[in-house]
Amino acid sequence: MIAPGTPTTAEDLRGAGLRVTAARVALLETVRSGDHLDVEAIASGVRDRVGHVSLQAVYEALHALTAAGLVRRIEPAGSPARYEGRVGDNHHHVVCRSCGVVADVDCATGEAPCLNASDDHGFTIDEADVIYWGLCPDCSSARAS
């Protein structure tokens, strides 16, 4: 159920200047309801909602949604690209070195960018991308056993 005044997925797509299709609605809803999903998991979620969709169509839609700022792509080293619906803030991520699970981490201090470069080389910096690496609680417990 959508709260009154909250835009629908279709309205979000229109507001970003994108054509509304069943596949795009399903894809955006899959990403938003998921947890740092890879392309295969997104494609599966879209297929569960609307039936057949090609992997190429999923890639193209993800590219369009990312460019429009409706989804965010993250690329932890050694892992396939992941997508999330949390956009519009400058949060970071923690990644398990063992199982690859990803979780959001809010900025430790200040406003975006929450890290100040020691030398900005003349750039106007508007975002800092930090990935913390370690072991998730499950993998830590398994390793201790």
Residue pairs with C-beta under 8 A, 6 or more apart in sequence:
2 8
7 15
9 25
9 28
9 29
9 32
10 20
10 25
12 28
12 70
13 19
13 20
13 24
13 25
13 28
13 70
14 20
16 65
16 68
16 69
16 70
17 68
18 24
18 64
18 65
18 68
18 70
22 50
23 46
23 50
23 53
23 57
23 61
24 61
24 64
24 65
26 45
26 46
26 49
26 50
26 53
27 42
27 45
27 46
27 58
27 61
27 62
27 65
28 65
28 70
28 71
28 85
29 49
30 37
30 42
30 45
30 46
30 49
31 37
31 42
31 65
31 71
31 83
31 84
31 85
32 85
33 45
33 85
34 41
34 42
34 45
34 83
34 84
34 85
35 84
35 102
36 74
36 82
36 83
36 84
36 93
36 102
36 103
37 45
37 82
37 83
37 84
38 80
38 81
38 82
38 83
39 55
39 58
39 59
39 62
39 80
39 81
39 83
42 58
42 62
42 83
43 53
43 55
43 58
46 53
46 58
47 53
62 71
62 73
62 83
65 71
66 72
66 73
66 83
69 87
69 88
70 85
70 87
71 83
71 84
71 85
71 87
72 83
72 84
72 85
72 86
72 87
73 81
73 82
73 83
74 81
74 82
74 83
74 84
74 93
74 102
74 129
74 131
75 81
75 82
76 82
76 93
76 95
76 100
76 102
76 131
77 131
79 95
79 100
82 102
84 104
86 104
89 107
89 112
90 107
90 111
90 112
90 113
90 114
90 127
90 128
91 104
91 105
91 106
91 107
92 104
92 105
92 106
92 107
92 128
92 129
92 130
92 131
92 132
93 102
93 103
93 104
93 105
93 130
93 131
93 132
94 102
94 103
94 105
94 131
94 132
94 133
94 134
95 101
95 102
95 131
95 132
95 133
95 134
96 102
96 134
96 135
96 136
96 139
97 133
97 134
97 135
97 139
98 135
98 136
98 139
98 142
98 143
99 136
99 138
99 139
101 136
103 136
105 130
105 132
107 114
108 114
112 126
112 127
112 128
113 125
113 126
113 127
113 128
114 128
115 128
115 130
117 123
117 125
135 143
